[in-house]
Amino acid sequence: MREMIKMVVVLTVLSAVSGGLLAYLRTATAAQIERQELEFVKGPAIRQILEGAANDPVNDRFKIDVDGKPRSFFVGVFDGTPSTVAFEVTGKGFADAIGLMVAVNVETDKLAGVAVTTHKETPGLGARAKEDPSFTAQFKGLPVDKPVQVSKDGGSISALSGATITSRGVCAAATDALSQYRELKPRILEKVKGFKK
């Protein structure tokens, strides 16, 4: 019985020390992980859809709490005016979730662009949502008050050949982003004011 109690105590102590160490490492590396993710995962998509901005939109960002969670918004300054914001949403793809960076012009209330950040779609098929600029170019200029749909569903987006589910997932994510934008627009406009160059 004593040996059993000893073993339980040792395992409890080891578990507590291991858990504490892992929690410390997670906290200590959180800022570096966020920086790396911004630079190598989200950064290329942000710079792509906010191309031509006079600032570095990856660095010029703000956060808004949405349902108790902070959400990052990236600001693009064009002609001296912070006119465009980009933020990430997710949609359901064929294989798994699709991360989509969506940029909206706050002056015209139109999509400024979209870019896929993360996915697990089939190479050569659904993966083209990230690789094919002609697919994502179709989103530019769409109004924020209408759902984004593929042409098979009555919309204006031509689906990727052989990847209709992925195309629908990107459209659904864009529609969700536009809905969130409309809901958060007053708060976004208030925050954007601080980025005048």
C-alpha positions in Angstrom: 0.0 0.0 0.0 2.9 2.3 0.9 4.5 1.7 -2.5 1.2 2.6 -4.2 0.9 5.9 -2.3 4.5 6.7 -3.1 4.0 6.1 -6.8 0.9 8.3 -6.8 2.7 11.1 -5.0 5.7 10.9 -7.4 3.4 10.9 -10.5 1.5 13.8 -9.1 4.6 15.8 -8.5 6.0 15.0 -12.0 2.7 15.9 -13.6 2.5 19.2 -11.7 6.1 20.1 -12.6 5.7 19.1 -16.3 2.4 21.0 -16.5 3.9 24.1 -15.0 6.9 24.0 -17.3 4.8 23.6 -20.4 2.5 26.5 -19.3 5.6 28.7 -18.7 7.1 27.8 -22.1 3.8 28.5 -23.8 3.6 31.9 -22.1 7.2 32.7 -22.7 7.1 31.9 -26.4 3.6 33.3 -27.2 4.8 36.7 -28.5 7.5 35.0 -30.7 5.0 32.5 -32.1 2.5 35.4 -32.9 5.4 37.3 -34.7 6.4 34.3 -36.7 2.8 33.5 -37.7 2.3 37.2 -38.7 5.4 37.2 -40.8 5.2 33.8 -42.5 1.5 32.8 -42.6 -0.7 35.9 -42.5 1.9 38.5 -43.6 2.2 37.4 -47.2 -1.6 37.3 -47.6 -2.0 40.7 -45.9 0.7 42.3 -48.1 -0.8 40.7 -51.2 -4.4 42.1 -50.7 -3.1 45.4 -49.4 -0.5 45.8 -52.2 0.4 49.4 -52.8 -0.3 50.6 -49.2 2.0 53.4 -48.1 2.4 51.7 -44.7 3.3 48.2 -43.6 -0.1 46.8 -42.8 1.4 43.9 -40.9 2.8 46.3 -38.3 -0.2 48.8 -38.4 -2.9 46.8 -36.7 -5.4 47.0 -33.9 -7.5 44.6 -31.9 -11.2 44.5 -31.2 -12.7 42.1 -28.7 -15.3 40.0 -30.4 -17.3 37.7 -28.0 -14.5 38.0 -25.4 -11.7 37.2 -27.8 -9.3 39.7 -29.4 -9.4 39.9 -33.2 -6.6 41.6 -35.2 -7.4 44.1 -37.9 -4.7 45.2 -40.3 -4.8 48.7 -41.7 -3.8 49.8 -45.3 -3.1 53.5 -45.9 -3.7 54.6 -49.5 -3.3 58.2 -50.6 -2.7 59.3 -47.0 -6.0 57.8 -45.8 -6.4 54.6 -43.8 -9.1 53.3 -46.1 -8.8 49.6 -45.9 -8.8 47.0 -43.2 -8.0 43.3 -43.4 -8.9 40.5 -41.0 -8.9 36.7 -41.0 -11.9 34.4 -40.9 -12.2 30.6 -41.5 -14.5 28.6 -43.7 -15.2 24.9 -44.2 -13.3 23.4 -47.1 -13.2 19.9 -48.6 -10.6 18.5 -46.2 -10.6 20.9 -43.3 -10.9 24.6 -42.3 -9.7 27.3 -44.7 -8.1 30.4 -43.3 -9.1 33.5 -45.4 -7.7 37.0 -45.1 -10.4 39.5 -46.2 -9.7 43.2 -47.0 -12.6 45.7 -47.1 -12.4 49.3 -48.2 -14.2 51.2 -45.4 -14.9 54.2 -47.6 -16.7 52.3 -50.4 -17.9 49.3 -48.5 -16.5 46.9 -51.1 -14.2 44.0 -50.9 -10.6 45.1 -51.6 -9.4 41.5 -51.9 -9.1 38.0 -50.4 -6.2 35.6 -49.9 -6.1 32.1 -48.4 -3.7 31.9 -45.5 -4.0 28.2 -44.4 -5.7 25.1 -45.8 -5.4 21.4 -46.1 -7.0 21.1 -49.5 -6.1 18.6 -52.2 -2.9 19.7 -54.1 -3.7 20.6 -57.7 -7.4 21.0 -56.9 -8.6 22.8 -53.8 -5.1 24.1 -53.1 -5.4 26.3 -56.1 -7.6 28.6 -54.0 -4.4 29.8 -52.5 -2.2 29.5 -55.6 -4.4 30.8 -58.4 -4.6 34.7 -58.5 -7.4 34.6 -61.1 -9.7 32.9 -58.6 -9.1 35.4 -55.7 -9.2 38.4 -58.1 -12.9 37.7 -58.7 -13.7 38.9 -55.2 -12.3 42.4 -55.6 -15.0 45.1 -55.7 -17.9 43.0 -54.5 -20.3 44.9 -52.2 -20.3 44.1 -48.5 -24.1 43.8 -48.3 -24.6 40.8 -50.5 -23.6 37.2 -50.0 -20.6 35.9 -52.0 -21.5 32.8 -53.9 -20.2 30.7 -56.8 -22.0 30.9 -60.1 -23.6 27.5 -59.6 -25.4 29.0 -56.6 -26.4 32.1 -58.3 -23.4 34.2 -57.5 -20.6 35.8 -59.6 -17.6 33.7 -58.5 -16.4 31.0 -61.0 -15.5 28.0 -59.0 -12.2 26.3 -59.4 -12.5 23.3 -61.7 -12.8 20.1 -59.7 -12.9 22.1 -56.4 -16.4 23.4 -56.1 -16.5 22.5 -52.3 -13.3 24.5 -51.7 -14.7 27.4 -53.8 -17.9 27.4 -51.8 -15.9 27.3 -48.6 -14.0 30.4 -49.6 -17.2 32.2 -50.6 -18.9 31.2 -47.3 -15.9 32.5 -45.4 -16.0 35.8 -47.3 -19.7 36.1 -46.7 -19.1 35.5 -43.0 -16.3 38.2 -43.0 -18.6 40.7 -44.6 -21.3 40.1 -42.1 -18.8 40.6 -39.2 -17.5 43.7 -40.9 -21.0 45.2 -41.1 -21.6 44.4 -37.4 -18.2 45.8 -36.3 -18.0 48.8 -38.7 -18.6 51.6 -36.2 -15.9 50.2 -33.9 -13.5 49.6 -36.9 -14.0 53.2 -38.1 -13.2 54.5 -34.6 -10.0 52.5 -34.4 -8.9 53.3 -38.0 -8.9 57.1 -37.3 -5.6 56.7 -35.3 -3.7 55.5 -38.4 -3.7 58.7 -40.5 -0.4 59.3 -42.1 
